[in-house]
């Protein structure tokens, strides 16, 4: 388990993300899912990484993997299939510590939700708009969200942010 540094004595100052890595069980299936979701081709597909130094850097005894990368305007998405060692399937959920989610900003959640449902994507529930008293800061009132999973259960979100959730 990682210790938590004291923020009053440590400030590393990271400000920009390069990519998010998502472990997948079947690279080809996941590439097809994300291709349909993003509407773009991966910039690399079916690449390989392996070796003792790479394994050690990840805290593993050995490592062999296949990966593909999609580049969005502001973030890369690496889909990674470990072939050796193959890990146990996780059970991600919004309320499970250690689970993460990847959020896609859209202008109209309901319109994208409808298009995605018509295309066969399954959602965890209907789109939701934050109402008064449910969200802080109050400027975020009216933010619309919808949640869904990729084929391995990675939590994904659509958001049409307002006020406090908007990013420049």
N, C-alpha and C positions, 0 to 999 in steps of 0.2 A: 504494500500500500504506500502511496506517495504521501510524504508529510506536507503540511501546508505552511509555506513561508509566511512570515509576519509582514504584511503590506506596509507597516510603518517603518520597516528597516530595509525592504527590498522593493524595487520597482524596475522591472526589466524593460517595459515600454514597448511591447510588440503592438503594432498598429495595422498590419495588413496581412490578410490571409492569402496563401498561394493556391491551395487546393484542399479538398476534403477527400479522404480515402474511405471507401466503403468496401468491406470484406463481403464477397459474394460466393455462393456455392457453385454457380454455373455461369461462367463469364459470358458465353454466347447468349444465353437467355437474358442476362442483365443488360448486355449491350443492346439487344433488341428492344427491351423495355425503355431504357433511357434514350435511345434513338427516337422512338415514337413520342416520348414525353418532351424531349428537347427540340426535336425537329432538325437535328444536325448530326453529322457523322463524327465519330471519334477521331481525334487527331493522331492517335496511335491506337492500334488494335492488335491484340494477341501478342504483345511483347512479353519478354521473360526477364526475371531477375532471380539470381541464386548465388550461393557462395557463403563460406563461413564468416567472412567479415560482415556481410549484409545481415546474416542470421544473428550474429552477436549484437549488432546495432539495434535489433528488435527484441533482444532478450530471448531468442529461440536457439535451440541446439543446432538446427539446420533450417534452411529455407529454400524453397523453390516455388515460384509463383508465376502466374500469367496476369497481365493487366491490360486495361484500355483506359484512355483518357479523353474526356470531353472538356472542351474549353468554352465556358460561358463568357460573357463580356467582363465579368468581375471575379470569376472563380473557376478553378479547374475541379473536375470530378474524376477521381481515379477509382475505377472498379477493379478490385483485386481478388483473384481466386488463388488461394494457397493450395498448392498441390502436395507440399511436404514441408512441415507437417500440416495435415488437414485438421482444422479446429472443430470443436463442438459447436453446434448451432446455438446461437444466442436467442433469447426471447425478448427482443426489444419492445418496449411499450413506453408511452409518454411518462408514466409515473415510476418507472424503474430507474434507480440511480445508475449512472453510467451510460444509459441510453442517450442517444443524441437525435436531433432531427435536422433535416436540411430544408430550408424554406425558400420558396420561389416567389419573387415579387411579381404581381400582375396588376393590371388596371381594374379588372372586373372579375372577382372570384366566381360569381354565379355563372357568368358567360363561359369561363374556362372550365368550370365544374361540369356544365352541361355538355360542352364539346368533349371533354374527357370521358364522361359517362357514356355518351353516344359511341365513343371509340372503344369502349370495353374496360376502361379503368374503373376500379372499385374503390369507394371511399369508406372511411370509418363512420361517417355521419354526414348530414347535410351541411352546407355552408352556414356559418354563423357570423352575425354582426354584433360586436360588443355594444351592450346597452349601458345606460347611465348606472353608475354604482358598481359596475363589474370590472372596470379597468382603470388603471392609473398610469400615466397622467390623464387627466380629463380630456386633453386634446386628442387622445387616441380613440375617443368615442367614435363609433362608426367604422372602425377597422373591421374588415371582413376576412374570415379565415375558413379553410377547409383542410382536412387531414386525410392522408392515404398512405399506403405502404408500397415499397417495391417488392419484387418477388421473394426476397429473403427477409422481409419484415422491417426493413429500415423505415423509420418514421419520416414522412415527407409532408410538407405543408405548402399551401398556397396562401398568400396574404396580399390584400389591397390595403396598405397602411394609411392611417390618418395621423395627423399631429405627432404625438409622442413616439410613434413607431416609424415615422418617415425617416429616410436616410437621404442625404444629399449626394 
